[in-house]
Every structure is written in C-alpha cells, then in structure tokens.
Amino acid sequence: MIESTVERRLVTNFKKAGIELLKFKTPSRRDVPDRICFLDDAVTVLIEVKKPGETLRKKQLLYCKGLVAKGHFVFVIDNTGMVNGLITEVLRLSEKSYRLRLKKTIHWFIYRDGVR
C-alpha cells in the first residue's frame, strides 16, 4: 500500500462524514502536514499521511510539535484502517470538553518511536 492509497481513503471517508478536508501545500516548506481541517470554535486539525511503517522526518516532527504548541491538533496516519477512528476523533474535537482533556501532543494512531 502506498501513501496515496491512504490519502484517497482519508479524503473519501471524510467527505462521506461531512467534514471538509483540504490539501495543505506550501511551496516554501516541505515539512507541513498533508491535510488541514477547520472545525467550529476555531479548532484546526492537521493530518500527516504516511505510507505504512513510515515515520515523520526530523524536520516534520519539529514542525508538528510547533503547531501543537500553538494549540493546533496534529494527527499522523499510516494505513487505511485508521481512517474511521480518525474521523471519530475529529468529530469529538468539536466538543469543547473533549478538547480540554487531550494532551498537547502529536496524536499517533500507531505510535512509532524515533524519526527517519
């Protein structure tokens, strides 16, 4: 399975759930997450899609940590089986009480120690 397969499933399922998921590209930075989603109450969710088993590069990890420190939510996903769980988490982020319970950290659906 390649990254584009995971990303296609992500986009399709988010659309079915009624959540707008935008492609996030910046010509000057290679380390930004792949997708961005804006929720109510000025909640920003960023999603980095990886191929199965791949981890964040060092610069990506640092950039994502910076986004989290600024109050954004960052998720990393590396297989199609994680998509529906991610949708559930994103929908729960609409609840203010749930957002307050989450730690300020990068959220991995499968945590992988270390960077590439």
One Martini backbone bead per residue (centre of mass of N, CA, C, O) as a GRO file, in nm:
protein
  116
    1MET     BB    1   0.098   0.035   0.021
    2ILE     BB    2   0.034   0.370  -0.041
    3GLU     BB    3  -0.010   0.693   0.042
    4SER     BB    4  -0.238   0.757  -0.169
    5THR     BB    5  -0.436   0.545  -0.060
    6VAL     BB    6  -0.475   0.667   0.219
    7GLU     BB    7  -0.562   0.952   0.124
    8ARG     BB    8  -0.810   0.871  -0.039
    9ARG     BB    9  -0.967   0.745   0.196
   10LEU     BB   10  -0.971   0.991   0.373
   11VAL     BB   11  -1.127   1.183   0.185
   12THR     BB   12  -1.377   1.008   0.134
   13ASN     BB   13  -1.465   0.969   0.439
   14PHE     BB   14  -1.487   1.266   0.514
   15LYS     BB   15  -1.703   1.337   0.308
   16LYS     BB   16  -1.919   1.136   0.418
   17ALA     BB   17  -1.904   1.292   0.712
   18GLY     BB   18  -1.893   1.616   0.644
   19ILE     BB   19  -1.578   1.679   0.611
   20GLU     BB   20  -1.353   1.918   0.547
   21LEU     BB   21  -1.060   1.842   0.338
   22LEU     BB   22  -0.755   1.992   0.290
   23LYS     BB   23  -0.502   2.074   0.101
   24PHE     BB   24  -0.155   2.116   0.221
   25LYS     BB   25   0.045   2.366   0.061
   26THR     BB   26   0.397   2.467   0.051
   27PRO     BB   27   0.661   2.577  -0.134
   28SER     BB   28   0.866   2.652   0.121
   29ARG     BB   29   0.753   2.375   0.263
   30ARG     BB   30   0.799   2.018   0.346
   31ASP     BB   31   0.683   1.988   0.670
   32VAL     BB   32   0.392   1.988   0.620
   33PRO     BB   33   0.102   1.881   0.639
   34ASP     BB   34  -0.130   1.745   0.409
   35ARG     BB   35  -0.382   1.817   0.597
   36ILE     BB   36  -0.684   2.026   0.654
   37CYS     BB   37  -0.906   2.124   0.934
   38PHE     BB   38  -1.205   2.310   1.008
   39LEU     BB   39  -1.360   2.393   1.300
   40ASP     BB   40  -1.526   2.482   1.537
   41ASP     BB   41  -1.391   2.717   1.745
   42ALA     BB   42  -1.107   2.736   1.601
   43VAL     BB   43  -1.035   2.446   1.497
   44THR     BB   44  -0.727   2.275   1.417
   45VAL     BB   45  -0.657   2.013   1.177
   46LEU     BB   46  -0.377   1.800   1.124
   47ILE     BB   47  -0.260   1.575   0.852
   48GLU     BB   48  -0.039   1.304   0.832
   49VAL     BB   49   0.066   1.107   0.561
   50LYS     BB   50   0.167   0.765   0.553
   51LYS     BB   51   0.324   0.502   0.495
   52PRO     BB   52   0.361   0.206   0.599
   53GLY     BB   53   0.598   0.249   0.870
   54GLU     BB   54   0.630   0.544   0.856
   55THR     BB   55   0.796   0.835   0.956
   56LEU     BB   56   0.892   1.119   1.068
   57ARG     BB   57   1.072   1.363   1.005
   58LYS     BB   58   1.249   1.574   1.184
   59LYS     BB   59   1.120   1.838   1.070
   60GLN     BB   60   0.829   1.745   1.100
   61LEU     BB   61   0.828   1.705   1.403
   62LEU     BB   62   0.900   1.995   1.480
   63TYR     BB   63   0.664   2.133   1.336
   64CYS     BB   64   0.435   1.981   1.483
   65LYS     BB   65   0.511   2.071   1.767
   66GLY     BB   66   0.463   2.372   1.706
   67LEU     BB   67   0.160   2.346   1.645
   68VAL     BB   68   0.079   2.231   1.919
   69ALA     BB   69   0.186   2.474   2.090
   70LYS     BB   70  -0.046   2.660   1.934
   71GLY     BB   71  -0.322   2.455   1.950
   72HIS     BB   72  -0.306   2.231   1.757
   73PHE     BB   73  -0.404   1.941   1.573
   74VAL     BB   74  -0.210   1.635   1.535
   75PHE     BB   75  -0.205   1.378   1.285
   76VAL     BB   76  -0.102   1.035   1.229
   77ILE     BB   77  -0.118   0.831   0.928
   78ASP     BB   78  -0.057   0.470   0.787
   79ASN     BB   79  -0.362   0.358   0.734
   80THR     BB   80  -0.686   0.274   0.639
   81GLY     BB   81  -0.779   0.161   0.929
   82MET     BB   82  -0.766   0.466   1.068
   83VAL     BB   83  -0.986   0.655   0.950
   84ASN     BB   84  -1.243   0.616   1.133
   85GLY     BB   85  -1.102   0.694   1.399
   86LEU     BB   86  -1.029   0.979   1.309
   87ILE     BB   87  -1.313   1.083   1.262
   88THR     BB   88  -1.405   1.050   1.552
   89GLU     BB   89  -1.196   1.244   1.674
   90VAL     BB   90  -1.275   1.496   1.513
   91LEU     BB   91  -1.568   1.507   1.610
   92ARG     BB   92  -1.487   1.533   1.917
   93LEU     BB   93  -1.342   1.817   1.887
   94SER     BB   94  -1.617   1.977   1.895
   95GLU     BB   95  -1.583   1.918   2.191
   96LYS     BB   96  -1.467   2.102   2.441
   97SER     BB   97  -1.421   1.892   2.669
   98TYR     BB   98  -1.239   1.707   2.496
   99ARG     BB   99  -1.012   1.905   2.424
  100LEU     BB  100  -0.920   1.955   2.725
  101ARG     BB  101  -0.818   1.645   2.767
  102LEU     BB  102  -0.610   1.679   2.569
  103LYS     BB  103  -0.305   1.660   2.489
  104LYS     BB  104  -0.012   1.836   2.397
  105THR     BB  105   0.011   1.647   2.108
  106ILE     BB  106   0.093   1.412   1.899
  107HIS     BB  107  -0.127   1.204   1.714
  108TRP     BB  108  -0.107   0.857   1.720
  109PHE     BB  109  -0.234   0.564   1.605
  110ILE     BB  110   0.068   0.469   1.562
  111TYR     BB  111   0.330   0.455   1.754
  112ARG     BB  112   0.657   0.583   1.667
  113ASP     BB  113   0.975   0.555   1.741
  114GLY     BB  114   1.119   0.799   1.602
  115VAL     BB  115   1.312   0.894   1.314
  116ARG     BB  116   1.431   0.933   0.979
   0.00000   0.00000   0.00000
